[in-house]
Amino acid sequence: MMAGNGALAKLDVGVLSAEQQEKLRRFKIRTRVDNETYLRSHPEVEVLIGGFLRDVILKRPADIREFAADHFSNPSLHVVIGSKVEGNME
């Protein structure tokens, strides 16, 4: 299978032993819980992603990669995100 072609979605977990499948299941659960915990403790991530998606939808850039590079390399991005996070907490 080639990476980038949805290869992970096509993996056959049937080739794993029962023990490996259980370890994989526990790993997926632990990873999901860890990710959720991280996102809940870092509200700036939601503001960062939400702001980017809002700008993409409103501005509809022709070159999304260039737009993303410009957006996330903005020297004042941390100030904008910080003020929005503080505004959400009030």
Helices and strands as residue ranges (DSSP letters): G 8-10, G 13-15, H 18-41, H 43-59, H 64-72, H 77-89
